[in-house]
Amino acid sequence: MSDTQQRIDSLVKSNDVVLFMKGTASFPQCGFSGRAIQILKGCGLDGKTIATVNVLEDPEVRQGIKEYSNWPTIPQLYVKGEFIGGSDIMTEMYESGELQKVIAGEAA
């Protein structure tokens, strides 16, 4: 595993909720990342409980996260070490109530 993959793996496993995004929670740099933050806030999380990684600051992480998850787009959400998906999947799960359960640690 490369250094970048190890760094990503460590971030995913050491945070309950981590969002790889373009920009930051307080200043998203794309509409999909902004929507992802709003969804997480809608689930009762705040900027302090969401670990975010700004992929625009690190090209290696920007490419590496796509390889890590085998998912081509950003943002990417991980909850308790498990890959959840991108903005569209987050939206669907949020609207059905499933995302709230996953974040709360309830079995889906």
Gaussian input, Z-matrix of N, CA and C with variables (Angstrom, degrees):
# hf/3-21g

backbone

0 1
 N
 C     1     B1
 C     2     B2     1     A1
 N     3     B3     2     A2     1     D1
 C     4     B4     3     A3     2     D2
 C     5     B5     4     A4     3     D3
 N     6     B6     5     A5     4     D4
 C     7     B7     6     A6     5     D5
 C     8     B8     7     A7     6     D6
 N     9     B9     8     A8     7     D7
 C    10    B10     9     A9     8     D8
 C    11    B11    10    A10     9     D9
 N    12    B12    11    A11    10    D10
 C    13    B13    12    A12    11    D11
 C    14    B14    13    A13    12    D12
 N    15    B15    14    A14    13    D13
 C    16    B16    15    A15    14    D14
 C    17    B17    16    A16    15    D15
 N    18    B18    17    A17    16    D16
 C    19    B19    18    A18    17    D17
 C    20    B20    19    A19    18    D18
 N    21    B21    20    A20    19    D19
 C    22    B22    21    A21    20    D20
 C    23    B23    22    A22    21    D21
 N    24    B24    23    A23    22    D22
 C    25    B25    24    A24    23    D23
 C    26    B26    25    A25    24    D24
 N    27    B27    26    A26    25    D25
 C    28    B28    27    A27    26    D26
 C    29    B29    28    A28    27    D27
 N    30    B30    29    A29    28    D28
 C    31    B31    30    A30    29    D29
 C    32    B32    31    A31    30    D30
 N    33    B33    32    A32    31    D31
 C    34    B34    33    A33    32    D32
 C    35    B35    34    A34    33    D33
 N    36    B36    35    A35    34    D34
 C    37    B37    36    A36    35    D35
 C    38    B38    37    A37    36    D36
 N    39    B39    38    A38    37    D37
 C    40    B40    39    A39    38    D38
 C    41    B41    40    A40    39    D39
 N    42    B42    41    A41    40    D40
 C    43    B43    42    A42    41    D41
 C    44    B44    43    A43    42    D42
 N    45    B45    44    A44    43    D43
 C    46    B46    45    A45    44    D44
 C    47    B47    46    A46    45    D45
 N    48    B48    47    A47    46    D46
 C    49    B49    48    A48    47    D47
 C    50    B50    49    A49    48    D48
 N    51    B51    50    A50    49    D49
 C    52    B52    51    A51    50    D50
 C    53    B53    52    A52    51    D51
 N    54    B54    53    A53    52    D52
 C    55    B55    54    A54    53    D53
 C    56    B56    55    A55    54    D54
 N    57    B57    56    A56    55    D55
 C    58    B58    57    A57    56    D56
 C    59    B59    58    A58    57    D57
 N    60    B60    59    A59    58    D58
 C    61    B61    60    A60    59    D59
 C    62    B62    61    A61    60    D60
 N    63    B63    62    A62    61    D61
 C    64    B64    63    A63    62    D62
 C    65    B65    64    A64    63    D63
 N    66    B66    65    A65    64    D64
 C    67    B67    66    A66    65    D65
 C    68    B68    67    A67    66    D66
 N    69    B69    68    A68    67    D67
 C    70    B70    69    A69    68    D68
 C    71    B71    70    A70    69    D69
 N    72    B72    71    A71    70    D70
 C    73    B73    72    A72    71    D71
 C    74    B74    73    A73    72    D72
 N    75    B75    74    A74    73    D73
 C    76    B76    75    A75    74    D74
 C    77    B77    76    A76    75    D75
 N    78    B78    77    A77    76    D76
 C    79    B79    78    A78    77    D77
 C    80    B80    79    A79    78    D78
 N    81    B81    80    A80    79    D79
 C    82    B82    81    A81    80    D80
 C    83    B83    82    A82    81    D81
 N    84    B84    83    A83    82    D82
 C    85    B85    84    A84    83    D83
 C    86    B86    85    A85    84    D84
 N    87    B87    86    A86    85    D85
 C    88    B88    87    A87    86    D86
 C    89    B89    88    A88    87    D87
 N    90    B90    89    A89    88    D88
 C    91    B91    90    A90    89    D89
 C    92    B92    91    A91    90    D90
 N    93    B93    92    A92    91    D91
 C    94    B94    93    A93    92    D92
 C    95    B95    94    A94    93    D93
 N    96    B96    95    A95    94    D94
 C    97    B97    96    A96    95    D95
 C    98    B98    97    A97    96    D96
 N    99    B99    98    A98    97    D97
 C   100   B100    99    A99    98    D98
 C   101   B101   100   A100    99    D99
 N   102   B102   101   A101   100   D100
 C   103   B103   102   A102   101   D101
 C   104   B104   103   A103   102   D102
 N   105   B105   104   A104   103   D103
 C   106   B106   105   A105   104   D104
 C   107   B107   106   A106   105   D105
 N   108   B108   107   A107   106   D106
 C   109   B109   108   A108   107   D107
 C   110   B110   109   A109   108   D108
 N   111   B111   110   A110   109   D109
 C   112   B112   111   A111   110   D110
 C   113   B113   112   A112   111   D111
 N   114   B114   113   A113   112   D112
 C   115   B115   114   A114   113   D113
 C   116   B116   115   A115   114   D114
 N   117   B117   116   A116   115   D115
 C   118   B118   117   A117   116   D116
 C   119   B119   118   A118   117   D117
 N   120   B120   119   A119   118   D118
 C   121   B121   120   A120   119   D119
 C   122   B122   121   A121   120   D120
 N   123   B123   122   A122   121   D121
 C   124   B124   123   A123   122   D122
 C   125   B125   124   A124   123   D123
 N   126   B126   125   A125   124   D124
 C   127   B127   126   A126   125   D125
 C   128   B128   127   A127   126   D126
 N   129   B129   128   A128   127   D127
 C   130   B130   129   A129   128   D128
 C   131   B131   130   A130   129   D129
 N   132   B132   131   A131   130   D130
 C   133   B133   132   A132   131   D131
 C   134   B134   133   A133   132   D132
 N   135   B135   134   A134   133   D133
 C   136   B136   135   A135   134   D134
 C   137   B137   136   A136   135   D135
 N   138   B138   137   A137   136   D136
 C   139   B139   138   A138   137   D137
 C   140   B140   139   A139   138   D138
 N   141   B141   140   A140   139   D139
 C   142   B142   141   A141   140   D140
 C   143   B143   142   A142   141   D141
 N   144   B144   143   A143   142   D142
 C   145   B145   144   A144   143   D143
 C   146   B146   145   A145   144   D144
 N   147   B147   146   A146   145   D145
 C   148   B148   147   A147   146   D146
 C   149   B149   148   A148   147   D147
 N   150   B150   149   A149   148   D148
 C   151   B151   150   A150   149   D149
 C   152   B152   151   A151   150   D150
 N   153   B153   152   A152   151   D151
 C   154   B154   153   A153   152   D152
 C   155   B155   154   A154   153   D153
 N   156   B156   155   A155   154   D154
 C   157   B157   156   A156   155   D155
 C   158   B158   157   A157   156   D156
 N   159   B159   158   A158   157   D157
 C   160   B160   159   A159   158   D158
 C   161   B161   160   A160   159   D159
 N   162   B162   161   A161   160   D160
 C   163   B163   162   A162   161   D161
 C   164   B164   163   A163   162   D162
 N   165   B165   164   A164   163   D163
 C   166   B166   165   A165   164   D164
 C   167   B167   166   A166   165   D165
 N   168   B168   167   A167   166   D166
 C   169   B169   168   A168   167   D167
 C   170   B170   169   A169   168   D168
 N   171   B171   170   A170   169   D169
 C   172   B172   171   A171   170   D170
 C   173   B173   172   A172   171   D171
 N   174   B174   173   A173   172   D172
 C   175   B175   174   A174   173   D173
 C   176   B176   175   A175   174   D174
 N   177   B177   176   A176   175   D175
 C   178   B178   177   A177   176   D176
 C   179   B179   178   A178   177   D177
 N   180   B180   179   A179   178   D178
 C   181   B181   180   A180   179   D179
 C   182   B182   181   A181   180   D180
 N   183   B183   182   A182   181   D181
 C   184   B184   183   A183   182   D182
 C   185   B185   184   A184   183   D183
 N   186   B186   185   A185   184   D184
 C   187   B187   186   A186   185   D185
 C   188   B188   187   A187   186   D186
 N   189   B189   188   A188   187   D187
 C   190   B190   189   A189   188   D188
 C   191   B191   190   A190   189   D189
 N   192   B192   191   A191   190   D190
 C   193   B193   192   A192   191   D191
 C   194   B194   193   A193   192   D192
 N   195   B195   194   A194   193   D193
 C   196   B196   195   A195   194   D194
 C   197   B197   196   A196   195   D195
 N   198   B198   197   A197   196   D196
 C   199   B199   198   A198   197   D197
 C   200   B200   199   A199   198   D198
 N   201   B201   200   A200   199   D199
 C   202   B202   201   A201   200   D200
 C   203   B203   202   A202   201   D201
 N   204   B204   203   A203   202   D202
 C   205   B205   204   A204   203   D203
 C   206   B206   205   A205   204   D204
 N   207   B207   206   A206   205   D205
 C   208   B208   207   A207   206   D206
 C   209   B209   208   A208   207   D207
 N   210   B210   209   A209   208   D208
 C   211   B211   210   A210   209   D209
 C   212   B212   211   A211   210   D210
 N   213   B213   212   A212   211   D211
 C   214   B214   213   A213   212   D212
 C   215   B215   214   A214   213   D213
 N   216   B216   215   A215   214   D214
 C   217   B217   216   A216   215   D215
 C   218   B218   217   A217   216   D216
 N   219   B219   218   A218   217   D217
 C   220   B220   219   A219   218   D218
 C   221   B221   220   A220   219   D219
 N   222   B222   221   A221   220   D220
 C   223   B223   222   A222   221   D221
 C   224   B224   223   A223   222   D222
 N   225   B225   224   A224   223   D223
 C   226   B226   225   A225   224   D224
 C   227   B227   226   A226   225   D225
 N   228   B228   227   A227   226   D226
 C   229   B229   228   A228   227   D227
 C   230   B230   229   A229   228   D228
 N   231   B231   230   A230   229   D229
 C   232   B232   231   A231   230   D230
 C   233   B233   232   A232   231   D231
 N   234   B234   233   A233   232   D232
 C   235   B235   234   A234   233   D233
 C   236   B236   235   A235   234   D234
 N   237   B237   236   A236   235   D235
 C   238   B238   237   A237   236   D236
 C   239   B239   238   A238   237   D237
 N   240   B240   239   A239   238   D238
 C   241   B241   240   A240   239   D239
 C   242   B242   241   A241   240   D240
 N   243   B243   242   A242   241   D241
 C   244   B244   243   A243   242   D242
 C   245   B245   244   A244   243   D243
 N   246   B246   245   A245   244   D244
 C   247   B247   246   A246   245   D245
 C   248   B248   247   A247   246   D246
 N   249   B249   248   A248   247   D247
 C   250   B250   249   A249   248   D248
 C   251   B251   250   A250   249   D249
 N   252   B252   251   A251   250   D250
 C   253   B253   252   A252   251   D251
 C   254   B254   253   A253   252   D252
 N   255   B255   254   A254   253   D253
 C   256   B256   255   A255   254   D254
 C   257   B257   256   A256   255   D255
 N   258   B258   257   A257   256   D256
 C   259   B259   258   A258   257   D257
 C   260   B260   259   A259   258   D258
 N   261   B261   260   A260   259   D259
 C   262   B262   261   A261   260   D260
 C   263   B263   262   A262   261   D261
 N   264   B264   263   A263   262   D262
 C   265   B265   264   A264   263   D263
 C   266   B266   265   A265   264   D264
 N   267   B267   266   A266   265   D265
 C   268   B268   267   A267   266   D266
 C   269   B269   268   A268   267   D267
 N   270   B270   269   A269   268   D268
 C   271   B271   270   A270   269   D269
 C   272   B272   271   A271   270   D270
 N   273   B273   272   A272   271   D271
 C   274   B274   273   A273   272   D272
 C   275   B275   274   A274   273   D273
 N   276   B276   275   A275   274   D274
 C   277   B277   276   A276   275   D275
 C   278   B278   277   A277   276   D276
 N   279   B279   278   A278   277   D277
 C   280   B280   279   A279   278   D278
 C   281   B281   280   A280   279   D279
 N   282   B282   281   A281   280   D280
 C   283   B283   282   A282   281   D281
 C   284   B284   283   A283   282   D282
 N   285   B285   284   A284   283   D283
 C   286   B286   285   A285   284   D284
 C   287   B287   286   A286   285   D285
 N   288   B288   287   A287   286   D286
 C   289   B289   288   A288   287   D287
 C   290   B290   289   A289   288   D288
 N   291   B291   290   A290   289   D289
 C   292   B292   291   A291   290   D290
 C   293   B293   292   A292   291   D291
 N   294   B294   293   A293   292   D292
 C   295   B295   294   A294   293   D293
 C   296   B296   295   A295   294   D294
 N   297   B297   296   A296   295   D295
 C   298   B298   297   A297   296   D296
 C   299   B299   298   A298   297   D297
 N   300   B300   299   A299   298   D298
 C   301   B301   300   A300   299   D299
 C   302   B302   301   A301   300   D300
 N   303   B303   302   A302   301   D301
 C   304   B304   303   A303   302   D302
 C   305   B305   304   A304   303   D303
 N   306   B306   305   A305   304   D304
 C   307   B307   306   A306   305   D305
 C   308   B308   307   A307   306   D306
 N   309   B309   308   A308   307   D307
 C   310   B310   309   A309   308   D308
 C   311   B311   310   A310   309   D309
 N   312   B312   311   A311   310   D310
 C   313   B313   312   A312   311   D311
 C   314   B314   313   A313   312   D312
 N   315   B315   314   A314   313   D313
 C   316   B316   315   A315   314   D314
 C   317   B317   316   A316   315   D315
 N   318   B318   317   A317   316   D316
 C   319   B319   318   A318   317   D317
 C   320   B320   319   A319   318   D318
 N   321   B321   320   A320   319   D319
 C   322   B322   321   A321   320   D320
 C   323   B323   322   A322   321   D321

   B1=1.4648
   B2=1.5355
   B3=1.3122
   B4=1.4643
   B5=1.5259
   B6=1.3370
   B7=1.4639
   B8=1.5288
   B9=1.3284
   B10=1.4657
   B11=1.5222
   B12=1.3213
   B13=1.4641
   B14=1.5321
   B15=1.3248
   B16=1.4694
   B17=1.5233
   B18=1.3298
   B19=1.4700
   B20=1.5218
   B21=1.3286
   B22=1.4606
   B23=1.5241
   B24=1.3252
   B25=1.4628
   B26=1.5268
   B27=1.3129
   B28=1.4667
   B29=1.5284
   B30=1.3282
   B31=1.4678
   B32=1.5247
   B33=1.3203
   B34=1.4705
   B35=1.5276
   B36=1.3241
   B37=1.4669
   B38=1.5239
   B39=1.3335
   B40=1.4627
   B41=1.5301
   B42=1.3380
   B43=1.4650
   B44=1.5241
   B45=1.3282
   B46=1.4664
   B47=1.5205
   B48=1.3294
   B49=1.4690
   B50=1.5219
   B51=1.3255
   B52=1.4680
   B53=1.5225
   B54=1.3234
   B55=1.4563
   B56=1.5202
   B57=1.3292
   B58=1.4577
   B59=1.5148
   B60=1.3303
   B61=1.4588
   B62=1.5181
   B63=1.3142
   B64=1.4629
   B65=1.5229
   B66=1.3231
   B67=1.4558
   B68=1.5208
   B69=1.3218
   B70=1.4607
   B71=1.5262
   B72=1.3245
   B73=1.4703
   B74=1.5230
   B75=1.3253
   B76=1.4618
   B77=1.5264
   B78=1.3405
   B79=1.4608
   B80=1.5355
   B81=1.3387
   B82=1.4661
   B83=1.5266
   B84=1.3309
   B85=1.4630
   B86=1.5302
   B87=1.3305
   B88=1.4655
   B89=1.5236
   B90=1.3106
   B91=1.4612
   B92=1.5160
   B93=1.3354
   B94=1.4546
   B95=1.5215
   B96=1.3341
   B97=1.4618
   B98=1.5257
   B99=1.3292
   B100=1.4667
   B101=1.5184
   B102=1.3297
   B103=1.4619
   B104=1.5284
   B105=1.3402
   B106=1.4598
   B107=1.5355
   B108=1.3251
   B109=1.4751
   B110=1.5239
   B111=1.3305
   B112=1.4675
   B113=1.5211
   B114=1.3221
   B115=1.4609
   B116=1.5257
   B117=1.3317
   B118=1.4622
   B119=1.5244
   B120=1.3191
   B121=1.4728
   B122=1.5258
   B123=1.3324
   B124=1.4564
   B125=1.5196
   B126=1.3283
   B127=1.4671
   B128=1.5308
   B129=1.3369
   B130=1.4610
   B131=1.5119
   B132=1.3202
   B133=1.4559
   B134=1.5170
   B135=1.3223
   B136=1.4640
   B137=1.5198
   B138=1.3007
   B139=1.4596
   B140=1.5124
   B141=1.3306
   B142=1.4627
   B143=1.5271
   B144=1.3319
   B145=1.4624
   B146=1.5281
   B147=1.3233
   B148=1.4628
   B149=1.5257
   B150=1.3160
   B151=1.4628
   B152=1.5261
   B153=1.3197
   B154=1.4596
   B155=1.5235
   B156=1.3099
   B157=1.4600
   B158=1.5183
   B159=1.3196
   B160=1.4610
   B161=1.5233
   B162=1.3297
   B163=1.4711
   B164=1.5197
   B165=1.3335
   B166=1.4635
   B167=1.5233
   B168=1.3365
   B169=1.4663
   B170=1.5252
   B171=1.3344
   B172=1.4586
   B173=1.5302
   B174=1.3420
   B175=1.4675
   B176=1.5283
   B177=1.3407
   B178=1.4629
   B179=1.5232
   B180=1.3222
   B181=1.4664
   B182=1.5289
   B183=1.3221
   B184=1.4751
   B185=1.5275
   B186=1.3259
   B187=1.4555
   B188=1.5285
   B189=1.3134
   B190=1.4654
   B191=1.5180
   B192=1.3288
   B193=1.4642
   B194=1.5189
   B195=1.3152
   B196=1.4761
   B197=1.5283
   B198=1.3278
   B199=1.4609
   B200=1.5227
   B201=1.3245
   B202=1.4660
   B203=1.5253
   B204=1.3219
   B205=1.4665
   B206=1.5292
   B207=1.3405
   B208=1.4615
   B209=1.5365
   B210=1.3441
   B211=1.4613
   B212=1.5188
   B213=1.3315
   B214=1.4659
   B215=1.5317
   B216=1.3176
   B217=1.4635
   B218=1.5252
   B219=1.3163
   B220=1.4652
   B221=1.5203
   B222=1.3029
   B223=1.4650
   B224=1.5275
   B225=1.3344
   B226=1.4541
   B227=1.5156
   B228=1.3331
   B229=1.4626
   B230=1.5204
   B231=1.3368
   B232=1.4632
   B233=1.5219
   B234=1.3264
   B235=1.4604
   B236=1.5197
   B237=1.3344
   B238=1.4616
   B239=1.5303
   B240=1.3397
   B241=1.4548
   B242=1.5098
   B243=1.3139
   B244=1.4633
   B245=1.5229
   B246=1.3294
   B247=1.4602
   B248=1.5219
   B249=1.3255
   B250=1.4640
   B251=1.5206
   B252=1.3180
   B253=1.4538
   B254=1.5065
   B255=1.3276
   B256=1.4494
   B257=1.5120
   B258=1.3034
   B259=1.4583
   B260=1.5306
   B261=1.3343
   B262=1.4689
   B263=1.5205
   B264=1.3208
   B265=1.4602
   B266=1.5258
   B267=1.3392
   B268=1.4659
   B269=1.5272
   B270=1.3353
   B271=1.4641
   B272=1.5256
   B273=1.3276
   B274=1.4654
   B275=1.5230
   B276=1.3264
   B277=1.4659
   B278=1.5239
   B279=1.3296
   B280=1.4657
   B281=1.5270
   B282=1.3296
   B283=1.4640
   B284=1.5254
   B285=1.3357
   B286=1.4690
   B287=1.5344
   B288=1.3430
   B289=1.4633
   B290=1.5149
   B291=1.3261
   B292=1.4637
   B293=1.5299
   B294=1.3283
   B295=1.4662
   B296=1.5261
   B297=1.3243
   B298=1.4577
   B299=1.5317
   B300=1.3310
   B301=1.4627
   B302=1.5174
   B303=1.3415
   B304=1.4706
   B305=1.5293
   B306=1.3147
   B307=1.4645
   B308=1.5318
   B309=1.3234
   B310=1.4728
   B311=1.5330
   B312=1.3351
   B313=1.4617
   B314=1.5055
   B315=1.3246
   B316=1.4548
   B317=1.5200
   B318=1.3089
   B319=1.4704
   B320=1.5199
   B321=1.3020
   B322=1.4828
   B323=1.5128
   A1=108.44
   A2=116.93
   A3=121.19
   A4=110.65
   A5=115.83
   A6=120.50
   A7=110.75
   A8=116.76
   A9=120.73
   A10=109.88
   A11=117.43
   A12=120.77
   A13=111.09
   A14=116.36
   A15=120.16
   A16=110.65
   A17=116.66
   A18=121.01
   A19=110.58
   A20=116.70
   A21=121.42
   A22=109.85
   A23=116.40
   A24=121.34
   A25=110.58
   A26=116.53
   A27=121.21
   A28=111.28
   A29=117.13
   A30=121.00
   A31=111.41
   A32=116.13
   A33=121.52
   A34=110.51
   A35=116.64
   A36=120.55
   A37=113.81
   A38=117.96
   A39=119.59
   A40=113.37
   A41=117.99
   A42=121.82
   A43=109.36
   A44=116.93
   A45=119.95
   A46=111.14
   A47=116.04
   A48=120.95
   A49=107.59
   A50=116.00
   A51=119.90
   A52=108.83
   A53=114.62
   A54=121.72
   A55=108.57
   A56=115.54
   A57=121.03
   A58=105.40
   A59=116.80
   A60=120.86
   A61=110.95
   A62=115.33
   A63=121.69
   A64=106.54
   A65=115.90
   A66=121.35
   A67=110.76
   A68=114.82
   A69=121.46
   A70=109.19
   A71=115.62
   A72=119.99
   A73=110.95
   A74=116.94
   A75=119.59
   A76=112.91
   A77=117.11
   A78=120.18
   A79=110.10
   A80=116.84
   A81=119.53
   A82=110.54
   A83=116.05
   A84=121.55
   A85=113.00
   A86=117.49
   A87=120.06
   A88=108.40
   A89=115.83
   A90=121.13
   A91=113.15
   A92=117.79
   A93=120.44
   A94=111.34
   A95=116.58
   A96=120.27
   A97=110.26
   A98=116.72
   A99=120.57
   A100=111.39
   A101=116.39
   A102=120.09
   A103=110.21
   A104=117.20
   A105=121.03
   A106=110.92
   A107=116.69
   A108=120.54
   A109=110.32
   A110=118.09
   A111=120.82
   A112=111.26
   A113=117.72
   A114=121.61
   A115=110.02
   A116=116.87
   A117=119.44
   A118=111.29
   A119=116.97
   A120=120.26
   A121=109.86
   A122=116.50
   A123=121.03
   A124=112.73
   A125=115.79
   A126=121.19
   A127=111.16
   A128=116.60
   A129=120.32
   A130=114.77
   A131=117.69
   A132=120.20
   A133=109.46
   A134=115.93
   A135=118.89
   A136=108.90
   A137=115.43
   A138=120.69
   A139=114.36
   A140=117.06
   A141=120.12
   A142=112.20
   A143=117.55
   A144=119.53
   A145=112.45
   A146=116.22
   A147=120.98
   A148=107.61
   A149=116.77
   A150=119.30
   A151=106.85
   A152=116.78
   A153=119.73
   A154=109.51
   A155=114.54
   A156=121.90
   A157=106.82
   A158=115.61
   A159=121.52
   A160=108.71
   A161=116.75
   A162=120.62
   A163=112.32
   A164=118.12
   A165=120.63
   A166=111.69
   A167=116.51
   A168=120.44
   A169=112.55
   A170=117.68
   A171=120.32
   A172=110.48
   A173=117.00
   A174=120.36
   A175=113.78
   A176=117.21
   A177=119.96
   A178=110.45
   A179=116.83
   A180=120.52
   A181=109.64
   A182=116.45
   A183=120.33
   A184=110.33
   A185=117.62
   A186=120.87
   A187=110.90
   A188=116.05
   A189=120.89
   A190=113.83
   A191=117.82
   A192=119.70
   A193=110.61
   A194=116.56
   A195=120.11
   A196=110.43
   A197=116.23
   A198=120.98
   A199=110.62
   A200=116.64
   A201=122.13
   A202=110.98
   A203=116.44
   A204=121.42
   A205=112.71
   A206=115.94
   A207=120.94
   A208=109.66
   A209=114.68
   A210=122.54
   A211=106.70
   A212=119.61
   A213=120.93
   A214=116.46
   A215=118.09
   A216=118.52
   A217=112.91
   A218=114.15
   A219=123.62
   A220=105.79
   A221=120.88
   A222=129.39
   A223=113.61
   A224=113.49
   A225=121.76
   A226=108.17
   A227=115.21
   A228=121.33
   A229=110.49
   A230=114.71
   A231=122.55
   A232=107.45
   A233=115.91
   A234=121.58
   A235=107.57
   A236=115.41
   A237=122.38
   A238=111.72
   A239=115.11
   A240=121.36
   A241=115.29
   A242=118.24
   A243=121.58
   A244=110.83
   A245=115.65
   A246=120.62
   A247=108.95
   A248=116.04
   A249=121.80
   A250=110.20
   A251=117.56
   A252=120.97
   A253=111.01
   A254=113.93
   A255=121.26
   A256=111.93
   A257=115.39
   A258=122.93
   A259=113.40
   A260=117.14
   A261=119.98
   A262=111.67
   A263=117.04
   A264=120.93
   A265=109.86
   A266=116.63
   A267=119.78
   A268=110.46
   A269=116.73
   A270=121.13
   A271=110.45
   A272=116.70
   A273=120.69
   A274=111.19
   A275=116.29
   A276=120.15
   A277=111.18
   A278=116.44
   A279=120.46
   A280=110.65
   A281=115.81
   A282=120.02
   A283=112.19
   A284=117.58
   A285=120.85
   A286=112.03
   A287=117.09
   A288=121.36
   A289=113.42
   A290=117.21
   A291=121.21
   A292=112.53
   A293=117.12
   A294=120.11
   A295=110.95
   A296=116.84
   A297=120.68
   A298=110.37
   A299=117.13
   A300=121.29
   A301=111.91
   A302=115.67
   A303=120.07
   A304=109.48
   A305=116.95
   A306=120.82
   A307=110.93
   A308=116.37
   A309=120.42
   A310=111.84
   A311=116.49
   A312=119.86
   A313=113.93
   A314=117.33
   A315=120.86
   A316=108.83
   A317=115.89
   A318=120.06
   A319=109.73
   A320=115.51
   A321=120.00
   A322=110.52
   D1=132.05
   D2=-178.91
   D3=-69.87
   D4=165.88
   D5=177.92
   D6=-58.32
   D7=-41.17
   D8=-179.65
   D9=-64.50
   D10=-44.31
   D11=179.10
   D12=-63.38
   D13=-38.77
   D14=177.38
   D15=-64.98
   D16=-41.05
   D17=178.38
   D18=-62.26
   D19=-44.87
   D20=178.93
   D21=-63.43
   D22=-45.75
   D23=-179.60
   D24=-59.16
   D25=-42.06
   D26=178.30
   D27=-63.14
   D28=-44.09
   D29=178.21
   D30=-61.35
   D31=-44.70
   D32=-177.92
   D33=-64.18
   D34=-41.02
   D35=-174.70
   D36=-84.31
   D37=-19.03
   D38=-176.25
   D39=-99.50
   D40=-0.13
   D41=178.79
   D42=-126.41
   D43=136.41
   D44=177.81
   D45=-63.40
   D46=-42.39
   D47=179.93
   D48=-131.81
   D49=119.96
   D50=177.52
   D51=-132.98
   D52=133.24
   D53=-179.66
   D54=-120.41
   D55=117.50
   D56=171.91
   D57=-85.90
   D58=120.19
   D59=-170.19
   D60=-145.11
   D61=170.37
   D62=172.89
   D63=-95.46
   D64=112.72
   D65=-177.43
   D66=99.58
   D67=-158.86
   D68=-178.63
   D69=-122.84
   D70=170.10
   D71=178.99
   D72=-59.28
   D73=-37.66
   D74=-178.83
   D75=-84.95
   D76=-17.29
   D77=179.80
   D78=-145.14
   D79=73.74
   D80=177.47
   D81=-61.75
   D82=144.83
   D83=-176.96
   D84=-104.46
   D85=5.75
   D86=173.24
   D87=-153.46
   D88=157.74
   D89=-176.87
   D90=-61.89
   D91=-37.66
   D92=-179.24
   D93=-67.21
   D94=-40.75
   D95=177.34
   D96=-66.37
   D97=-39.79
   D98=177.38
   D99=-61.85
   D100=-42.61
   D101=178.84
   D102=-64.44
   D103=-40.83
   D104=179.46
   D105=-59.27
   D106=-44.09
   D107=178.12
   D108=-62.99
   D109=-44.21
   D110=179.59
   D111=-61.60
   D112=-38.86
   D113=177.99
   D114=-63.70
   D115=-45.54
   D116=-179.97
   D117=-64.00
   D118=-38.65
   D119=175.61
   D120=-64.22
   D121=-37.37
   D122=176.96
   D123=-64.54
   D124=-22.38
   D125=176.98
   D126=-85.84
   D127=3.98
   D128=177.69
   D129=94.54
   D130=5.60
   D131=178.10
   D132=-90.94
   D133=153.37
   D134=174.19
   D135=-119.00
   D136=175.46
   D137=-176.82
   D138=-57.77
   D139=-23.49
   D140=-179.10
   D141=-81.45
   D142=-26.15
   D143=-178.25
   D144=-94.78
   D145=-7.42
   D146=177.46
   D147=-100.82
   D148=115.59
   D149=172.70
   D150=-80.28
   D151=124.15
   D152=178.85
   D153=-117.58
   D154=147.00
   D155=176.61
   D156=-123.85
   D157=117.43
   D158=179.68
   D159=-82.38
   D160=102.85
   D161=-176.95
   D162=-69.13
   D163=-16.92
   D164=178.94
   D165=-70.47
   D166=-20.62
   D167=-179.87
   D168=-84.69
   D169=-14.07
   D170=-174.49
   D171=-144.54
   D172=97.80
   D173=-178.64
   D174=-57.45
   D175=-31.07
   D176=179.45
   D177=-66.78
   D178=-41.63
   D179=177.76
   D180=-69.69
   D181=-38.38
   D182=-179.81
   D183=-57.51
   D184=-44.13
   D185=177.46
   D186=-79.75
   D187=-39.92
   D188=-175.20
   D189=-62.69
   D190=-35.52
   D191=-179.10
   D192=-68.00
   D193=-32.05
   D194=177.71
   D195=-66.17
   D196=-37.22
   D197=177.82
   D198=-74.19
   D199=-40.05
   D200=-178.43
   D201=-58.38
   D202=-44.48
   D203=-175.63
   D204=-95.14
   D205=-12.79
   D206=-171.41
   D207=57.12
   D208=40.93
   D209=-178.97
   D210=-129.92
   D211=128.97
   D212=-167.80
   D213=-82.32
   D214=-11.51
   D215=-172.30
   D216=-119.92
   D217=163.38
   D218=177.46
   D219=-125.22
   D220=138.01
   D221=15.70
   D222=-79.16
   D223=162.34
   D224=174.35
   D225=-134.41
   D226=130.73
   D227=-178.44
   D228=-108.48
   D229=135.44
   D230=173.63
   D231=-124.16
   D232=133.75
   D233=175.82
   D234=-124.90
   D235=122.13
   D236=-179.78
   D237=50.21
   D238=44.38
   D239=175.64
   D240=82.81
   D241=-3.84
   D242=-177.19
   D243=-105.06
   D244=133.09
   D245=177.14
   D246=-71.17
   D247=125.25
   D248=179.66
   D249=-95.75
   D250=-50.19
   D251=179.38
   D252=147.29
   D253=-165.84
   D254=-179.60
   D255=-98.39
   D256=-164.34
   D257=-174.47
   D258=-58.31
   D259=-44.54
   D260=-178.51
   D261=-64.93
   D262=-44.37
   D263=179.37
   D264=-65.79
   D265=-40.71
   D266=177.22
   D267=-59.25
   D268=-42.98
   D269=-179.53
   D270=-61.60
   D271=-48.15
   D272=179.92
   D273=-60.91
   D274=-45.80
   D275=-178.59
   D276=-65.86
   D277=-38.24
   D278=179.22
   D279=-64.49
   D280=-45.88
   D281=-177.96
   D282=-64.85
   D283=-29.66
   D284=179.41
   D285=-87.22
   D286=-10.10
   D287=-177.89
   D288=88.84
   D289=-4.19
   D290=-177.00
   D291=-69.22
   D292=-38.86
   D293=-178.21
   D294=-63.06
   D295=-40.99
   D296=178.50
   D297=-59.20
   D298=-40.26
   D299=178.93
   D300=-66.11
   D301=-42.47
   D302=179.62
   D303=-61.97
   D304=-45.37
   D305=-179.12
   D306=-65.79
   D307=-36.40
   D308=179.09
   D309=-74.98
   D310=-8.52
   D311=178.39
   D312=86.31
   D313=12.92
   D314=177.98
   D315=-83.80
   D316=146.50
   D317=178.33
   D318=-64.15
   D319=133.84
   D320=-179.48
   D321=-82.80

